[in-house]
Amino acid sequence: KAGVTQTPRYLIKTRGQQVTLSCSPISGHRSVSWYQQTPGQGLQFLFEYFSETQRNKGNFPGRFSGRQFSNSRSEMNVSTLELGDSALYLCASSGGLVGGTDTQYFGPGTRLTVL
Amino acid sequence: AQTVTQSQPEMSVQEAETVTLSCTYDTSESDYYLFWYKQPPSRQMILVIRQEAYKQQNATENRFSVNFQKAAKSFSLKISDSQLGDAAMYFCVNGGSQGNLIFGKGTKLSVKP
């Protein structure tokens, strides 16, 4: 089975721009979660989508948004980029059992650099 | 609030030796899972092992095993017969009913040949 894929792998943007990251889950998985990883804050949960609905959300500003399509693929958007948004963005998929008890499988991440 | 604490930022082990990584957590939930993930320099997050909180038996996965002490909220990872490929950042993770994973800060493991 193919793993979780994320595109693009690397991005360089400037402050004020917006960016869209994409994630394709493992075939059959219906839940997609997004995490931000930075040296200072570590790994932080952004949001989770299940069956095209946001099921859970972390403590991030409204500039961070996402969506999920009928084929379970998910996109994450960040508007009005700030320097502090530079991070590795990880996507994880799971079968979709309620709660964090389901094992999540991670993609390779998208490295976003904001200049 | 759920928290996960890894008190060892860095550890080192000789190849073929055994090493134990420590983790404590705090949660108010009764139904939760615990995981260890590793992140090698490639940055790919890889599941190492998982433990269901309702199970008393400690999980094992080949050379990896855990010591789960529920009352003490402790969840350590033991790596036996360490290999060079085990060198990575190891994260202790708590998964609860809210659908998100809570990560510790990580322990960087070096393996010396």
HADDOCK unambig.tbl for C-alpha pairs under 7 A between the chains (distance, minus, plus):
assign (segid A and resid 42 and name CA) (segid B and resid 105 and name CA) 5.96 0.50 0.50
assign (segid A and resid 43 and name CA) (segid B and resid 103 and name CA) 6.18 0.50 0.50
assign (segid A and resid 45 and name CA) (segid B and resid 100 and name CA) 6.47 0.50 0.50
assign (segid A and resid 45 and name CA) (segid B and resid 101 and name CA) 6.99 0.50 0.50
assign (segid A and resid 56 and name CA) (segid B and resid 98 and name CA) 6.82 0.50 0.50
assign (segid A and resid 56 and name CA) (segid B and resid 99 and name CA) 6.52 0.50 0.50
assign (segid A and resid 98 and name CA) (segid B and resid 97 and name CA) 6.90 0.50 0.50
assign (segid A and resid 98 and name CA) (segid B and resid 99 and name CA) 6.52 0.50 0.50
assign (segid A and resid 99 and name CA) (segid B and resid 96 and name CA) 5.83 0.50 0.50
assign (segid A and resid 99 and name CA) (segid B and resid 97 and name CA) 3.85 0.50 0.50
assign (segid A and resid 99 and name CA) (segid B and resid 98 and name CA) 4.88 0.50 0.50
assign (segid A and resid 99 and name CA) (segid B and resid 99 and name CA) 3.65 0.50 0.50
assign (segid A and resid 100 and name CA) (segid B and resid 95 and name CA) 4.23 0.50 0.50
assign (segid A and resid 100 and name CA) (segid B and resid 96 and name CA) 4.49 0.50 0.50
assign (segid A and resid 100 and name CA) (segid B and resid 97 and name CA) 5.37 0.50 0.50
assign (segid A and resid 100 and name CA) (segid B and resid 98 and name CA) 6.06 0.50 0.50
assign (segid A and resid 100 and name CA) (segid B and resid 99 and name CA) 3.85 0.50 0.50
assign (segid A and resid 100 and name CA) (segid B and resid 100 and name CA) 5.11 0.50 0.50
assign (segid A and resid 100 and name CA) (segid B and resid 101 and name CA) 6.06 0.50 0.50
assign (segid A and resid 101 and name CA) (segid B and resid 32 and name CA) 5.99 0.50 0.50
assign (segid A and resid 101 and name CA) (segid B and resid 33 and name CA) 5.31 0.50 0.50
assign (segid A and resid 101 and name CA) (segid B and resid 95 and name CA) 5.38 0.50 0.50
assign (segid A and resid 101 and name CA) (segid B and resid 96 and name CA) 5.90 0.50 0.50
assign (segid A and resid 101 and name CA) (segid B and resid 97 and name CA) 6.90 0.50 0.50
assign (segid A and resid 106 and name CA) (segid B and resid 45 and name CA) 5.73 0.50 0.50
assign (segid A and resid 107 and name CA) (segid B and resid 44 and name CA) 6.65 0.50 0.50
assign (segid A and resid 108 and name CA) (segid B and resid 43 and name CA) 6.55 0.50 0.50
assign (segid A and resid 108 and name CA) (segid B and resid 44 and name CA) 4.73 0.50 0.50
